[in-house]
């Protein structure tokens, strides 16, 4: 079996699994991100299996149709919205996933909340770049209101972190119930109330037609000039154009984002260089411990498929 591991940006994947044990396969690590479909087809045409890191490279129907030798896709995580699962199934391509700890993203989300509250980046940059000592004041998180947009696996962890530090935590999503909120010690509110009452809103929703551009000018106006928005979920949940207008016109206090509509993002992205945006390079799940889980499970998925016993199968 010929296996290609995609988007191994900094040649790290080799360190997180015992790839040398894969005596049934030849494993190649592709370090550069290949966006052009024609170039991607050329690079992958001879491979029977690929390993994907979350949503870094999209496997669309057209791409799958142009890879006749492809038999297996293994993605990190239990799902990957950038894979056309139906097309894979139709073309006899098995799609498998891995375990996904998840807590790393929750930790990052709360760290971003804390950094925004204490004005960490302006203070650090002021001292480092300009030699200015304490040009801004931060604030306490204790007694502030944290709004959780999506109280699922990650959102509930962020809620718990907020509660631990003494924040008032509220939550809303389309299918969220008062009962679920009560189980987490969180107050259920309407969507309007979430943005009106929150000092910080943290997004933890899956991207879908229903959630795309869920946060726009109306929600940002409700959040107000003292409110902050944190997104470690999916970039498209926020209407980028309307968020930039809100930032430029002081309608909200600031934004922290770990996700972008086009990745890898660079300095051409309007959020990356915005003075009121704390931008991190999609590091929510990027920790030593998480990558060890991802790539160890990925190798086991390749081995299972080779034995005719695929594991963690995603195909419907």
C-alpha positions as CSV (number, residue, x, y, z in Angstrom):
1,X,0.0,0.0,0.0
2,X,1.2,3.5,-0.9
3,X,0.2,6.0,1.8
4,X,0.5,9.8,1.6
5,X,0.3,11.9,4.8
6,X,-0.9,15.4,3.7
7,X,-0.2,18.9,5.2
8,X,2.6,17.9,7.5
9,X,3.5,21.5,7.6
10,X,6.6,21.3,9.8
11,X,7.6,17.7,9.3
12,X,6.2,16.6,12.7
13,X,4.0,13.7,11.8
14,X,6.9,11.2,11.7
15,X,7.5,11.8,15.4
16,X,4.0,10.9,16.7
17,X,3.6,7.3,15.6
18,X,5.8,4.3,14.9
19,X,5.6,4.5,11.2
20,X,8.5,2.1,10.8
21,X,6.2,-0.7,11.9
22,X,4.1,-0.2,8.8
23,X,6.0,-2.9,6.9
24,X,2.9,-3.4,4.7
25,X,3.2,0.1,3.2
26,X,5.3,2.9,1.9
27,X,4.5,6.1,3.7
28,X,5.4,9.5,2.2
29,X,4.9,12.8,4.1
30,X,3.9,15.8,2.0
31,X,4.9,18.9,3.8
32,X,3.6,21.7,1.6
33,X,-0.1,22.5,1.4
34,X,-1.4,21.8,-2.1
35,X,-4.4,23.9,-2.9
36,X,-4.7,23.5,-6.7
37,X,-6.7,20.4,-7.5
38,X,-4.7,19.6,-10.7
39,X,-1.5,19.7,-8.7
40,X,-3.1,17.6,-5.9
41,X,-4.2,15.0,-8.4
42,X,-0.7,14.8,-9.9
43,X,0.8,14.4,-6.4
44,X,-1.7,11.7,-5.2
45,X,-2.5,9.8,-8.4
46,X,-0.4,6.7,-7.5
47,X,-1.5,6.5,-3.8
48,X,-4.0,4.0,-2.5
49,X,-4.4,5.8,0.9
50,X,-4.1,9.2,2.3
51,X,-3.9,10.6,5.8
52,X,-5.6,14.0,6.4
53,X,-5.2,16.5,9.2
54,X,-8.7,17.8,9.9
55,X,-9.9,20.4,7.4
56,X,-6.5,21.3,6.0
57,X,-7.1,19.8,2.5
58,X,-10.6,19.3,1.1
59,X,-11.4,16.0,-0.5
60,X,-14.2,17.1,-2.9
61,X,-16.2,14.9,-5.2
62,X,-14.2,16.1,-8.2
63,X,-10.9,15.3,-6.5
64,X,-12.1,11.8,-5.4
65,X,-13.3,11.1,-8.9
66,X,-9.9,11.9,-10.3
67,X,-8.0,9.5,-8.0
68,X,-8.9,6.0,-9.3
69,X,-6.4,4.2,-7.2
70,X,-7.6,5.7,-3.9
71,X,-9.1,3.1,-1.6
72,X,-8.8,4.7,1.9
73,X,-9.0,8.1,3.5
74,X,-8.0,8.4,7.2
75,X,-8.7,11.7,8.8
76,X,-7.7,12.9,12.2
77,X,-10.8,13.3,14.4
78,X,-14.1,11.6,14.3
79,X,-15.5,13.6,11.4
80,X,-14.2,15.9,8.7
81,X,-16.6,18.3,7.0
82,X,-14.1,18.9,4.1
83,X,-14.5,15.3,2.9
84,X,-17.3,14.5,0.5
85,X,-18.4,11.3,2.3
86,X,-21.1,10.4,-0.2
87,X,-18.6,10.7,-3.1
88,X,-16.1,8.5,-1.3
89,X,-18.8,5.8,-0.7
90,X,-20.0,5.9,-4.3
91,X,-16.4,5.3,-5.5
92,X,-15.6,2.6,-3.0
93,X,-13.3,4.7,-0.9
94,X,-13.4,3.8,2.8
95,X,-13.2,6.8,5.2
96,X,-11.9,6.3,8.7
97,X,-11.3,8.6,11.7
98,X,-9.4,8.7,14.9
99,X,-10.0,9.6,18.5
100,X,-10.2,13.3,19.3
101,X,-9.4,14.4,22.9
102,X,-10.9,17.9,22.3
103,X,-9.8,19.5,25.6
104,X,-6.9,21.3,23.9
105,X,-9.3,23.5,21.9
106,X,-11.3,24.2,25.0
107,X,-8.2,25.2,26.9
108,X,-7.1,27.5,24.0
109,X,-10.6,29.2,23.8
110,X,-10.4,30.1,27.5
111,X,-6.9,31.2,27.2
112,X,-7.9,33.6,24.5
113,X,-10.8,34.9,26.7
114,X,-8.3,35.6,29.5
115,X,-5.8,37.3,27.1
116,X,-8.5,39.6,25.7
117,X,-9.7,40.5,29.2
118,X,-6.2,41.4,30.4
119,X,-5.1,43.1,27.2
120,X,-2.1,40.8,27.1
121,X,-1.0,41.3,23.5
122,X,-1.1,45.1,23.5
123,X,0.8,45.1,26.8
124,X,3.4,42.5,25.6
125,X,3.9,44.3,22.3
126,X,4.1,47.7,23.9
127,X,6.9,46.6,26.2
128,X,8.7,44.5,23.5
129,X,8.4,46.8,20.5
130,X,8.0,50.3,22.0
131,X,9.5,50.1,25.5
132,X,6.2,51.3,27.0
133,X,5.4,50.1,30.5
134,X,1.7,49.3,31.2
135,X,0.0,51.6,28.6
136,X,-3.3,49.7,29.1
137,X,-5.3,48.3,32.0
138,X,-6.9,44.9,32.0
139,X,-10.0,43.7,33.8
140,X,-11.1,40.8,36.0
141,X,-12.9,37.9,34.5
142,X,-14.5,37.1,37.9
143,X,-18.2,38.2,37.9
144,X,-18.2,38.8,34.1
145,X,-20.7,37.0,31.9
146,X,-19.5,34.3,29.5
147,X,-21.9,33.3,26.7
148,X,-21.4,29.9,25.2
149,X,-22.7,29.5,21.7
150,X,-23.1,25.7,21.5
151,X,-22.9,23.8,24.8
152,X,-21.6,20.5,23.4
153,X,-18.4,18.6,24.1
154,X,-16.1,21.7,23.8
155,X,-18.5,24.4,24.9
156,X,-19.3,22.6,28.1
157,X,-15.6,22.4,29.0
158,X,-15.2,26.1,28.4
159,X,-18.3,26.8,30.5
160,X,-16.7,24.8,33.4
161,X,-13.5,26.8,33.1
162,X,-15.5,30.0,33.3
163,X,-17.4,28.8,36.3
164,X,-14.2,27.8,38.1
165,X,-12.8,31.3,37.8
166,X,-16.1,32.8,39.0
167,X,-17.8,33.9,35.8
168,X,-21.6,33.8,35.2
169,X,-22.2,31.4,32.3
170,X,-25.1,31.4,29.9
171,X,-25.6,29.4,26.8
172,X,-27.7,29.1,23.6
173,X,-27.9,27.1,20.4
174,X,-30.7,26.0,18.2
175,X,-31.3,22.6,19.8
176,X,-30.1,23.4,23.3
177,X,-32.6,22.9,26.1
178,X,-33.0,24.2,29.6
179,X,-32.5,20.7,31.0
180,X,-29.1,20.3,29.3
181,X,-28.0,23.7,30.6
182,X,-29.2,22.8,34.1
183,X,-27.0,19.6,34.0
184,X,-24.0,21.8,33.4
185,X,-25.0,24.5,35.9
186,X,-25.5,27.0,33.1
187,X,-28.4,29.4,32.5
188,X,-30.3,28.9,29.3
189,X,-31.1,32.1,27.4
190,X,-32.3,33.1,24.0
191,X,-29.9,34.0,21.2
192,X,-30.7,37.7,21.6
193,X,-30.1,37.5,25.3
194,X,-26.8,35.7,24.9
195,X,-25.3,38.5,22.9
196,X,-27.0,41.3,25.0
197,X,-25.8,39.9,28.4
198,X,-22.4,38.5,27.6
199,X,-19.1,40.2,28.1
200,X,-17.5,37.4,26.2
201,X,-19.1,35.1,23.6
202,X,-17.2,31.8,22.8
203,X,-18.3,29.9,19.7
204,X,-18.5,26.1,19.8
205,X,-20.8,25.1,16.9
206,X,-20.4,22.7,14.0
207,X,-20.5,24.4,10.6
208,X,-23.7,23.8,8.7
209,X,-26.1,25.7,6.5
210,X,-27.9,26.6,9.7
211,X,-24.8,28.0,11.5
212,X,-23.1,29.7,8.6
213,X,-22.9,33.4,9.2
214,X,-25.0,32.9,12.4
215,X,-23.0,35.8,13.9
216,X,-23.5,38.9,11.9
217,X,-24.1,42.7,12.4
218,X,-27.2,42.2,14.5
219,X,-25.5,39.9,17.0
220,X,-22.3,42.1,17.1
221,X,-24.4,45.2,17.8
222,X,-26.1,43.4,20.7
223,X,-22.7,42.3,22.0
224,X,-21.8,46.0,22.2
225,X,-18.6,48.1,22.5
226,X,-17.5,46.4,25.7
227,X,-18.0,42.8,24.4
228,X,-15.5,40.3,23.0
229,X,-16.0,37.5,20.5
230,X,-13.9,34.3,20.5
231,X,-14.0,31.7,17.7
232,X,-12.1,28.4,17.9
233,X,-14.8,26.6,15.9
234,X,-15.2,27.5,12.2
235,X,-14.5,30.8,10.5
236,X,-17.7,30.8,8.4
237,X,-19.9,30.9,11.5
238,X,-19.0,34.6,11.6
239,X,-19.8,37.0,8.8
240,X,-16.3,38.3,8.1
241,X,-17.3,41.5,6.4
242,X,-19.8,42.4,9.1
243,X,-17.3,41.5,11.8
244,X,-14.6,43.8,10.3
245,X,-17.1,46.6,10.1
246,X,-18.0,46.1,13.7
247,X,-14.3,46.2,14.7
248,X,-13.5,49.2,12.6
249,X,-16.4,51.2,14.0
250,X,-15.9,50.3,17.7
251,X,-19.1,48.3,17.8
252,X,-17.4,45.5,19.7
253,X,-14.3,45.6,21.9
254,X,-12.4,42.9,20.1
255,X,-12.2,39.5,18.5
256,X,-10.0,36.4,19.0
257,X,-9.9,33.9,16.2
258,X,-8.1,30.6,15.7
259,X,-9.8,29.8,12.4
260,X,-9.9,31.4,8.9
261,X,-12.0,30.9,5.8
262,X,-8.8,30.1,3.9
263,X,-5.9,28.2,5.6
264,X,-3.1,28.5,6.0
265,X,-3.9,32.1,6.5
266,X,-1.2,34.8,6.0
267,X,-0.9,38.6,6.5
268,X,-3.3,39.2,3.6
269,X,-6.1,38.0,5.8
270,X,-7.9,41.0,7.2
271,X,-8.1,39.5,10.7
272,X,-4.4,38.7,11.0
273,X,-3.1,42.3,11.0
274,X,-6.2,44.0,12.5
275,X,-5.2,45.9,15.6
276,X,-8.2,44.7,17.5
277,X,-7.9,41.0,16.7
278,X,-6.0,38.4,18.5
279,X,-5.2,35.9,15.7
280,X,-3.7,32.5,16.3
281,X,-2.8,30.0,13.5
282,X,-5.4,27.3,14.1
283,X,-3.6,25.8,17.1
284,X,-6.7,24.7,19.0
285,X,-6.0,21.0,18.5
286,X,-2.3,21.3,17.9
287,X,-0.6,19.9,21.0
288,X,2.0,17.2,21.5
289,X,-0.5,15.0,23.3
290,X,-3.3,15.4,20.7
291,X,-1.0,14.8,17.7
292,X,0.3,11.6,19.3
293,X,-3.3,10.4,19.6
294,X,-4.1,11.5,16.0
295,X,-1.2,9.9,14.3
296,X,-1.1,6.8,16.4
297,X,-4.7,6.1,15.7
298,X,-4.2,7.0,12.0
299,X,-1.5,4.3,11.7
300,X,-3.8,1.8,13.4
301,X,-6.5,2.6,10.9
302,X,-4.1,2.0,8.0
303,X,-3.1,-1.3,9.6
304,X,-6.7,-2.3,10.2
305,X,-7.7,-1.6,6.6
306,X,-4.7,-3.6,5.3
307,X,-5.9,-6.6,7.4
308,X,-9.4,-6.3,6.0
309,X,-10.7,-5.0,9.4
310,X,-11.1,-1.2,9.1
311,X,-11.7,0.7,12.3
312,X,-13.4,3.9,13.2
313,X,-15.3,3.9,9.9
314,X,-17.1,7.1,9.0
315,X,-18.7,6.2,5.7
316,X,-22.5,6.0,6.1
